[in-house]
Amino acid sequence: MQILQYPMLGLFVLATAVHLNASLKQNKAARNKTKPFILLGLMGFYLGAANPVILSVILALFFSWLGDILLIPKGTKWFVAGGIAFMVSHAFFILSYVQDTDFAALPKWLLILFPAVFAAASLIIFKYLRPHLPKMLFWPMLLYLLLNGAMNCFAWFRAATVGRAAGIITAVGALLFFISDSSLFFVRFNKESRLKTHFLVMLTYSLGEFLIILGLIMR
């Protein structure tokens, strides 16, 4: 599998670059065609570079890829289905982080601080989103972002245990994933938002997923 490492990384970089250019130009057809290859390239890179390969990481990437596919069609049902796939992805990322985390060694203030920060950030974001969201989606979307925040917390707990680059890189990637999801909500639902294209959404998402995986490979 190691022979696939660099070709699949090349696929990830190429698909991401073309997709981001299409996002800037608001070329929906090109965005839809390139989106599935971003995570496929990253999965291939992980399979070639990781030693050992962790099943929970593969499943996290698979459900992220599935979420990408489900978000391509328009409609609330597709949006909800994509959100569920990403929630499963976050759960598998958490399982991946826990394997490297020594919770007994973490200070109690850290276990309180990070959940408080991400919970507060989620509530502030949804305070501004609430007027623009369909009522039926408000609580499910808030729950989703809180789960993304939980994934971030566990990434930072892992960083505190692992230390050095491997922990910090994954944690920064998780934070970018949180920014990506928050940006997507504004692009999709707040027509008054300054975010008019998916460029920032996909830039932070693609880079975030890559950094998460890179830090896990470096473990």
C-alpha positions in Angstrom: 0.0 0.0 0.0 2.9 2.3 0.5 3.4 2.7 -3.2 0.0 4.6 -3.2 1.1 7.2 -0.7 2.3 9.9 -3.0 0.0 9.4 -6.0 -3.0 9.5 -3.7 -1.6 12.6 -2.0 -1.3 14.1 -5.4 -4.9 13.3 -6.2 -5.9 15.0 -2.9 -4.0 18.1 -3.7 -5.1 18.3 -7.3 -8.8 17.7 -6.5 -8.7 20.2 -3.7 -7.0 22.9 -5.9 -9.5 22.4 -8.8 -12.4 22.4 -6.3 -11.3 25.6 -4.6 -10.9 27.3 -7.9 -14.4 26.2 -8.9 -15.7 27.4 -5.6 -14.2 30.9 -6.2 -15.8 31.0 -9.6 -19.1 29.5 -8.3 -18.9 26.8 -10.9 -21.3 24.3 -9.3 -20.7 21.6 -12.0 -17.0 21.5 -11.4 -17.4 21.6 -7.6 -19.7 18.6 -7.8 -17.4 16.6 -10.0 -14.2 17.2 -8.0 -15.7 17.0 -4.4 -15.7 13.2 -4.2 -12.0 12.9 -5.1 -10.8 15.1 -2.2 -11.4 12.5 0.6 -10.7 9.6 -1.7 -7.2 10.9 -2.2 -6.8 11.5 1.5 -8.0 8.0 2.4 -5.5 6.5 -0.1 -2.7 8.7 1.4 -3.5 7.5 4.9 -3.6 3.8 3.8 -0.2 4.2 2.2 1.5 6.3 4.9 0.1 5.1 8.2 1.8 2.4 10.2 -0.3 0.9 11.7 -3.5 1.7 9.9 -6.3 2.3 12.4 -9.8 1.2 11.5 -11.5 4.0 13.3 -9.6 6.6 11.2 -10.6 4.8 8.0 -14.2 4.9 9.1 -14.0 8.6 10.0 -12.7 9.4 6.6 -15.3 7.2 4.9 -18.2 8.8 6.6 -16.7 12.3 5.9 -16.5 11.2 2.2 -20.1 10.0 2.4 -21.2 13.3 4.0 -19.5 15.1 1.0 -21.5 13.0 -1.4 -24.8 13.4 0.4 -24.4 17.2 0.6 -24.1 17.6 -3.2 -27.8 17.4 -4.1 -30.0 20.3 -2.9 -32.8 19.8 -0.4 -33.3 19.5 3.4 -33.4 15.7 3.4 -30.0 15.5 1.7 -28.6 18.2 4.0 -29.8 16.2 7.1 -28.4 12.9 5.7 -25.0 14.5 5.1 -25.0 16.0 8.6 -25.7 12.5 10.1 -22.8 11.0 8.1 -20.5 13.7 9.4 -21.7 13.2 13.0 -20.7 9.5 12.6 -17.4 10.7 11.2 -16.8 12.9 14.3 -17.6 9.9 16.6 -14.9 7.8 14.8 -12.4 10.6 15.0 -13.0 10.8 18.8 -12.4 7.1 19.0 -9.2 7.6 17.1 -8.0 10.3 19.5 -8.9 8.4 22.7 -6.5 5.6 21.8 -3.6 8.1 22.3 -5.0 10.0 25.3 -4.0 9.5 28.9 -7.0 11.1 30.7 -5.6 10.4 34.1 -2.6 12.7 33.3 -4.7 15.6 32.1 -5.3 18.5 34.6 -9.0 18.9 35.6 -9.0 22.5 34.4 -8.2 21.4 30.9 -11.1 18.9 30.9 -13.4 21.8 31.9 -11.9 24.6 29.8 -12.1 23.1 26.3 -15.7 21.9 26.5 -16.8 25.2 27.9 -15.0 27.1 25.1 -16.5 25.1 22.3 -19.9 25.0 23.8 -19.9 28.8 24.2 -18.6 29.2 20.6 -21.4 27.0 19.3 -24.1 28.9 21.2 -22.8 32.2 20.0 -22.7 31.1 16.4 -26.3 29.8 16.6 -27.4 33.0 18.3 -26.6 34.7 15.0 -27.9 31.9 12.9 -31.2 31.4 14.6 -33.2 34.0 12.6 -32.1 32.4 9.3 -32.6 28.7 10.1 -35.8 26.7 9.6 -37.2 25.9 13.0 -37.0 22.1 12.4 -33.2 22.3 11.8 -32.1 24.6 14.7 -31.7 22.0 17.4 -30.3 19.2 15.1 -27.7 21.6 13.7 -26.8 22.9 17.1 -26.3 19.3 18.3 -24.1 18.7 15.3 -21.9 21.6 16.0 -21.6 20.6 19.6 -20.5 17.2 18.5 -17.9 18.8 16.3 -16.8 20.8 19.3 -16.6 17.5 21.3 -14.3 16.1 18.6 -12.2 19.2 18.9 -12.0 18.8 22.7 -10.7 15.2 22.4 -8.2 16.3 19.7 -6.8 18.9 22.2 -6.8 16.3 25.0 -4.8 14.0 22.7 -2.5 16.9 22.0 -1.9 17.4 25.7 -1.0 13.8 26.0 1.0 13.2 22.8 2.7 16.6 22.8 4.9 18.1 20.1 3.9 18.3 16.4 1.7 15.1 16.2 -0.8 16.3 18.7 -0.8 20.0 17.8 -1.2 19.4 14.0 -4.3 17.1 14.5 -5.8 19.6 17.0 -5.3 22.5 14.6 -6.9 20.4 11.8 -9.9 19.7 14.1 -10.3 23.4 14.8 -10.3 24.1 11.0 -13.0 21.5 10.7 -15.1 23.5 13.2 -14.5 26.7 11.3 -15.5 25.0 8.1 -18.8 23.7 9.5 -19.6 27.1 11.0 -18.9 28.8 7.7 -21.0 26.4 5.8 -24.0 27.2 8.0 -23.7 30.9 7.2 -23.1 30.3 3.5 -26.1 28.0 3.2 -28.7 29.7 5.4 -27.7 33.4 6.0 -28.2 35.3 2.7 -27.0 38.4 4.4 -23.6 36.9 5.4 -20.4 38.2 3.8 -19.6 34.5 3.0 -21.1 34.1 -0.5 -19.1 31.2 -1.8 -18.0 27.8 -0.6 -14.3 28.7 -0.9 -13.6 29.3 2.8 -15.8 26.3 3.7 -13.8 23.9 1.5 -10.4 25.5 2.2 -10.7 25.0 6.0 -12.4 21.6 5.5 -9.8 20.1 3.2 -6.8 21.5 5.1 -8.5 20.5 8.4 -9.0 16.9 7.3 -5.4 16.7 6.0 -3.9 18.0 9.2 -6.0 15.7 11.3 -4.7 12.7 9.3 -1.1 14.0 9.2 -1.0 14.3 12.9 -2.5 10.8 13.4 0.1 9.4 11.0 2.9 11.0 12.9 1.8 9.3 16.1 
